[in-house]
Amino acid sequence: MRLVEDVERTMERWTDTMWSRLLPPRRKRGEVVSILRRQCDDQALILGRQRVLVPNAFVVELPPPVHLQLAAHGGDVGRHLAVQVRRHAAESGYTFAGPVAVHLKPSTSATVGRFRVHSRIAPLTAQRRGE
């Protein structure tokens, strides 16, 4: 039981550190996740009664110092954000044209403490399927 509690505390510390580096202090912790969800909601394409297609490829542009700090964690942050997008899609009844991917990249903008999110619908190509 002690091991599970230690692992939970470690994950909480890691998550808190991730969000503090990803977002400036004046922003709320879940703002990036909220923006990703909003991208899905705003760009949803209604294809039929039971099928609503939403973006599945996201790029989060971060200030270069923040990007460098998060790059040390590998793809953990992008995978965590992709899980949040998939969870929102499942709750809302959305579908994707391909796998969900969230990539972090450094911003070319000089605006400090700001980030941007770009999204698009990226279908599963024959190359990705291995055909």
PyMOL commands that set and color helices and strands:
alter all, ss='L'
color gray80, all
select helices_A, chain A and resi 2-22+31-42+64-71+76-92+126-129
alter helices_A, ss='H'
color red, helices_A
select strands_A, chain A and resi 45-48+51-53+57-62+94-95+101-106+116-120
alter strands_A, ss='S'
color yellow, strands_A
deselect
rebuild
show_as cartoon
